[in-house]
Amino acid sequence: MSIFSTGCSAGSSSSAAKGSDAEPVAATSNALAPQLAVAAAPAGAGAPSAVARPGGGSDGASAPKAAKSSLKVASFDQRSGRAVIAGPTGSGAAKKPKGIAPQPHKSAQPPQSAPGAQGAQPGGAEANGVAVGDVIASAPAPGAPSGLLAKVTKVLGTTDKGTEVNTAPATLDALLGDSEAKGAVPVDPSSVKVVPLLPGVKASWTKPDGIHVGPQGAKVPLGNLRLDVGASIPTPPGSPVKAEASAAGYVQLAPEVDFSYNGKGVGSTGGPGTASLALTGDWSSAWELKGQAVATTADKPIKLPFAKLHADPVIQVGPVPVVVNLDLTCYLQVDAEGKISVDVKQELKGDFKVGGAYTWGKGWTPVSSSQMNATPVTATASAAGKVKATLGAEASVGLYGMVGVSANLAPYLRAEAEGTATASSNGSASASGKWAAYGGVDLTGALQAQLKIFGTPLFERRIPVDILHREWKLAGGEGSVSVPKKR
């Protein structure tokens, strides 16, 4: 079996994160596994290509050696599993990488073709440097916008665009072998596609050369993406309260992809000894909820998604381009009870991490953590009732188009009152009746069966992430009292 990985991209459609090229590290033996660098792959057509083939072990299972290659995925048909592998000029005359001798390929039984292979020109077990058993790892390419990880099951022949092959799904352990890799790669904010779902949503970031993109006055640190939103919250149908509350604020985050792999498997099942995939990063937000909220939302909070974000950053794990698929939906959610008018403000800063970790013998376990700190707040509530406003993000992280981790990060404000109350973090306050305001954060999620892409055993059902819940009191009191502003 031969293994090759390509770092080709679909030209301008690629959203690979920018970064430095990570040089491949070749394995010397099974006893001495390589430590592979983990870094962001260069963007666009400059992404490197590589060929990795067995190191000469008689069983064909020794760690792959890596060398750069000009092979690229020219096209891919997701329905049939057919791909066209092209050389440097896009022709069928793909050449083997220099420094690697052709390897014999064992084929005890003719490989089964993928659906749709009938009628294709037969090409045998090998053609133009592409052979049955090759494992393809490609950055986003035509027909494979989320990247491609597949094994060649049949060589169909050559076309004017390259060598046409049938493929089947593959796993990362076939490429990474017994090597080790660990690192966190920031997602380039300029590579994130933002689709506003409400009027007035604006995206901002700052590039290294100092060019600012987004609304005037927004100060965005390097590596951060900021979304500003202002929206009205309608009352639910049939509500006796014909009023609306308005919400305005921003979400700012600096997402990173945390990846690790250790191919020293244990036991007869093979596969890695450990592996992990997580989304992590810094978070900050500031928002205000003002006006008369709904009379009641019962058990159906009003949820307003205001922006969808998508990116396909490519991280270079030694010679292998690993495509990470990141989706985020930012939303505002309000849950209210009673006739309550509110004016609540809060700023939050902190970090988060959500994902999964695999250990041989124990399987997959969820990973979740979040530390948030509140800065000065104003909370006002009149009449009687309760309201909770959440400004959060639903996220999914996957590899090569297969979702592996889902998460919901939900920082919130909530207020409750009997009567009228006002408080400010500068020390001034007045109240008549009972009142309280709280800040908090909830983090939930699940691991998906598609994490088997690491080469780990398949688990039968989703594994829920342990619910993380933190809440802190911002202000509160009772009776009739007025406290002057602190000097």
DABELCOR-V455010 format. One record per residue. N is the residue number from 1. RES is the residue in one small letter. SS is DSSP state (2 for helix, 1 for strand, 0 for the rest). Layout:
n res ss
N RES SS
N RES SS
//
This chain:
n res ss
1 m 0
2 s 1
3 i 1
4 f 1
5 s 1
6 t 1
7 g 0
8 c 0
9 s 0
10 a 0
11 g 2
12 s 2
13 s 2
14 s 0
15 s 0
16 a 0
17 a 0
18 k 0
19 g 0
20 s 0
21 d 0
22 a 0
23 e 0
24 p 0
25 v 0
26 a 0
27 a 0
28 t 0
29 s 0
30 n 0
31 a 0
32 l 0
33 a 0
34 p 0
35 q 1
36 l 1
37 a 0
38 v 1
39 a 1
40 a 1
41 a 0
42 p 0
43 a 0
44 g 2
45 a 2
46 g 2
47 a 0
48 p 0
49 s 0
50 a 1
51 v 1
52 a 1
53 r 1
54 p 1
55 g 0
56 g 0
57 g 0
58 s 0
59 d 0
60 g 0
61 a 0
62 s 0
63 a 0
64 p 1
65 k 1
66 a 1
67 a 1
68 k 1
69 s 0
70 s 0
71 l 0
72 k 1
73 v 1
74 a 1
75 s 1
76 f 1
77 d 1
78 q 0
79 r 0
80 s 0
81 g 0
82 r 1
83 a 1
84 v 1
85 i 1
86 a 1
87 g 0
88 p 0
89 t 0
90 g 0
91 s 0
92 g 0
93 a 0
94 a 0
95 k 0
96 k 0
97 p 0
98 k 0
99 g 0
100 i 0
101 a 0
102 p 0
103 q 0
104 p 0
105 h 0
106 k 0
107 s 0
108 a 0
109 q 0
110 p 0
111 p 0
112 q 0
113 s 0
114 a 0
115 p 0
116 g 0
117 a 0
118 q 0
119 g 0
120 a 0
121 q 0
122 p 0
123 g 0
124 g 0
125 a 0
126 e 1
127 a 1
128 n 0
129 g 0
130 v 1
131 a 1
132 v 0
133 g 0
134 d 0
135 v 1
136 i 1
137 a 1
138 s 1
139 a 0
140 p 0
141 a 1
142 p 0
143 g 0
144 a 1
145 p 0
146 s 0
147 g 0
148 l 1
149 l 1
150 a 1
151 k 1
152 v 1
153 t 1
154 k 1
155 v 1
156 l 1
157 g 1
158 t 1
159 t 1
160 d 0
161 k 0
162 g 1
163 t 1
164 e 1
165 v 1
166 n 1
167 t 1
168 a 1
169 p 1
170 a 0
171 t 0
172 l 0
173 d 2
174 a 2
175 l 2
176 l 2
177 g 0
178 d 0
179 s 0
180 e 1
181 a 1
182 k 1
183 g 1
184 a 1
185 v 1
186 p 1
187 v 0
188 d 0
189 p 2
190 s 2
191 s 2
192 v 0
193 k 1
194 v 1
195 v 1
196 p 1
197 l 0
198 l 0
199 p 0
200 g 0
201 v 0
202 k 1
203 a 1
204 s 1
205 w 1
206 t 1
207 k 0
208 p 0
209 d 0
210 g 0
211 i 0
212 h 1
213 v 1
214 g 0
215 p 0
216 q 0
217 g 0
218 a 0
219 k 0
220 v 0
221 p 0
222 l 0
223 g 0
224 n 0
225 l 1
226 r 1
227 l 1
228 d 1
229 v 1
230 g 1
231 a 1
232 s 1
233 i 1
234 p 0
235 t 0
236 p 0
237 p 0
238 g 0
239 s 0
240 p 0
241 v 0
242 k 0
243 a 0
244 e 0
245 a 1
246 s 1
247 a 1
248 a 1
249 g 1
250 y 1
251 v 1
252 q 1
253 l 1
254 a 1
255 p 1
256 e 1
257 v 1
258 d 1
259 f 1
260 s 1
261 y 1
262 n 1
263 g 0
264 k 0
265 g 0
266 v 0
267 g 0
268 s 0
269 t 0
270 g 0
271 g 0
272 p 0
273 g 0
274 t 1
275 a 1
276 s 1
277 l 1
278 a 1
279 l 1
280 t 1
281 g 1
282 d 1
283 w 1
284 s 1
285 s 1
286 a 1
287 w 1
288 e 1
289 l 1
290 k 1
291 g 1
292 q 1
293 a 0
294 v 0
295 a 0
296 t 1
297 t 0
298 a 0
299 d 0
300 k 0
301 p 0
302 i 1
303 k 1
304 l 1
305 p 1
306 f 1
307 a 1
308 k 1
309 l 1
310 h 1
311 a 1
312 d 0
313 p 0
314 v 1
315 i 1
316 q 1
317 v 1
318 g 0
319 p 0
320 v 1
321 p 1
322 v 1
323 v 1
324 v 1
325 n 1
326 l 1
327 d 1
328 l 1
329 t 1
330 c 1
331 y 1
332 l 1
333 q 1
334 v 1
335 d 1
336 a 1
337 e 1
338 g 0
339 k 0
340 i 1
341 s 1
342 v 1
343 d 1
344 v 1
345 k 1
346 q 1
347 e 1
348 l 1
349 k 1
350 g 1
351 d 1
352 f 1
353 k 1
354 v 1
355 g 1
356 g 1
357 a 1
358 y 1
359 t 1
360 w 0
361 g 0
362 k 0
363 g 1
364 w 1
365 t 1
366 p 1
367 v 1
368 s 1
369 s 1
370 s 1
371 q 1
372 m 1
373 n 1
374 a 1
375 t 1
376 p 1
377 v 1
378 t 1
379 a 1
380 t 1
381 a 1
382 s 1
383 a 1
384 a 1
385 g 1
386 k 1
387 v 1
388 k 1
389 a 1
390 t 1
391 l 1
392 g 1
393 a 1
394 e 1
395 a 1
396 s 1
397 v 1
398 g 1
399 l 1
400 y 0
401 g 0
402 m 1
403 v 1
404 g 1
405 v 1
406 s 1
407 a 1
408 n 1
409 l 1
410 a 1
411 p 1
412 y 1
413 l 1
414 r 1
415 a 1
416 e 1
417 a 1
418 e 1
419 g 1
420 t 1
421 a 1
422 t 1
423 a 1
424 s 1
425 s 0
426 n 0
427 g 0
428 s 0
429 a 1
430 s 1
431 a 1
432 s 1
433 g 1
434 k 1
435 w 1
436 a 1
437 a 1
438 y 1
439 g 1
440 g 1
441 v 1
442 d 1
443 l 1
444 t 1
445 g 1
446 a 1
447 l 1
448 q 0
449 a 2
450 q 2
451 l 2
452 k 2
453 i 2
454 f 2
455 g 0
456 t 0
457 p 0
458 l 0
459 f 0
460 e 0
461 r 0
462 r 0
463 i 1
464 p 1
465 v 0
466 d 0
467 i 0
468 l 1
469 h 1
470 r 1
471 e 1
472 w 1
473 k 1
474 l 1
475 a 1
476 g 1
477 g 1
478 e 0
479 g 0
480 s 0
481 v 1
482 s 1
483 v 1
484 p 0
485 k 0
486 k 0
487 r 0
//
